[in-house]
Every structure is written in structure tokens, then in C-alpha cells.
Amino acid sequence: MPPRVPLPVCLRASNPSKSTLNIPFRPFSSTPLAAGPLHRKRNLHDPYYVAQRDAKKNANLSRRADLEAVRIANLGDPVRGIQTPFVQSFGTGVPLEHPPRKKIPKDSVHLNYALTPEALKKSLEASSNLAVPRTEKIARYEPLGRVNYDADVAKHDVKVKETTIDDPEVIKAEHERAVEAITRITALENGSSKDRMRVNRARCIATFGRHNTDQIFPPKAPSLPRVDALTPHPIRPQTNVEATKKRIGPDTGSSEVQIALLTAKIKTLADFLELRGKGDHHNKRNLRLLVHRRQKLLTYLRRKERGGPRWQHCIETLGLTEGTWQGEITL
């Protein structure tokens, strides 16, 4: 039984003997009764609410655009950086002619279907040799007399007449047309993006791999201190040819090569999203992952090389600015 609680003065009856009733009172610490929804759901069709929501969204987007413009003006574009000739050549895969003052390894010409110019040249020479005029034999049937085709057709005398196709102009025109067709088919400009990416990967390895750059750039300066004041610092060699001789194959794991490969992938993916990838959220996330992975590698290379020739060669050739490795990158 609940306790007997006296009623308030305003609720007391006129009879003083019935001033108290058995009414249970809810304490203040308990939750209120579910008498209905306390907060009504906002009406999404309300024009005032829709206008207020759009105004907040536009203000937020304009503020983000202003901050991104200030960041790009100060540090540069975190995705594309500066457009250099080497980065622009990723679209075609054609090697560049670097000036002699720049110490950049020369790249070879690549073709479609993993062909080399030397192999293509040998194939065209073999085809030209096959197009030399040949002797053609034409069989002609001449009967010995009256022939009974119904009884015996095998009594024919077969004579062979030799003819020669010896028109050099026709042969030359046909060969030139075949060479033009093969050249267009094997051109990398007419290939797919997968073939160009394969060629760009090989170009990045040849340009930034240490199996080539060790013969051009000096090694990192020694960080060991001198024993005493009379002992001179160890002399750093001009190149690192000895380390190159110890390599088994091309260098594909150094930071410079990985940064170049990521830059090629970032450019391809950014071009796709700019043209026809408006709602492709999956590739937008992949672009963010690639940009942040490149940022980590750039920070590591900058700390290890300390502004050396490898660092300068990497950022100048790929057009990387401070916005690609400094601060927080938001896409």
C-alpha cells in the first residue's frame, strides 16, 4: 500500500475528516510520461527551413573554398602541384629531350604491346625482303585431242607457265602502306590507358631509380663526427658507382621511384575525376589515399636527404610544391 500523503490546500475537501487520500505521487527524479512527441519533426517542405538550410550550406562551402584558395596560393596545389614537361608527358608516354645541363638519365622510346623500336625495325626489314618480286607458277590444262569428260577426265596434259610480278612501284607502295599501318598500330598515343601506365612506370623507374642516378649524383654526406681536430672529414666521392655495381636489377623500391609512381597514378585518377567522375566516391577516396601516401614518402625523403641533389631532382622533375607534403591535406 502506498503511504498516505496529505493533499494540497486547494484540493482538500470541505470535510476535514477526508483531508487525506491514498494518491501515489511521482518523484521528480523519474522520467515524464510518454504523452506524445515533445519535439516535432521539422517539415522538409517548409520554404523557410529549406532556405535557411541552403544558406548555411552555401556559407560553409564558400568558407572552405576560401581556405583552400589561400592554401593553394601559399603552398601550391596538393594534388597536381606544378605542371612540368615530365608530368605532362604521362598522357602520351613519349620520352623528353632533356637539356644537357640537367643531370637526368635518358629514357628510351617505348611502343605499344611491349614492343621496342629495334624489334619493330627488324620486323619491317624482314617484311620488305618478303615483298621482293617472286616467280609465280600458273597451271594451264591443254587436251591432247578429243576429251571425253564424262568417261575419263584424267587424260589431260598439264603444262606449267611461269610468270613474274616485277612492278617495283606497286610493291613499294604496298610496303609503305603496310609500314604506315604498323606504325599507327604500335604507336603509344593510340593505345589504352593501361598501356600508357605500364610505359610510365618503366619511365619513372629509369629516371629516378638509383641504378641510374647513383652514377650521376653524389651519395649522402657522412654524418660521423671527427675523432679529433687534427683528423679531417672523410671526403665524399663524386658519384656512387661502386654501389651501382652491387645491384642485381633496376631500383624499384627507393622513395624517389615510389613518389614518381604515385604521381603518375594521381594524375591519371585526378584527370578521370575531373572529366567524368563526379559521383565516383570510391575513386575519390582512392585519390585521398594516394595523396596522403605520397605526402608521407615526401616527408621521409626530405628528412633523409636534407635538401640534397636527389630531393631537388625529385621535386623539380615532378613539380611538387610545399602543399604536397606540408600541413593537413583536405580534398
Secondary structure, 3 states (H helix, E strand, C coil): CCCCEECCHHHCCCCHHHCEECCCCCCCCCCCCCCCCCCCCCCCCCHHHHHHHHHHHHHHHHHHHHHHHHHHHHHCCCCCCCCCHHHHHHHCCCCCCCCCCCCCCCCCCCCHHHCCHHHHHHHHHHHHHHCCCCEEEEEEEEECCCCCCCCCCCCEEEEEEEEECCCHHHHHHHHHHHHHHHHHHHCHHHCCHHHHHHHHHHHHHHHHCHHHHCCCCCCCCCCCCCCCCCCCCCCCCCCCHHHHHCCCCCCCCCHHHHHHHHHHHHHHHHHHHHHHCCCCHHHHHHHHHHHHHHHHHHHHHHHHHCCCHHHHHHHHHHCCCHHHCCCCCCC
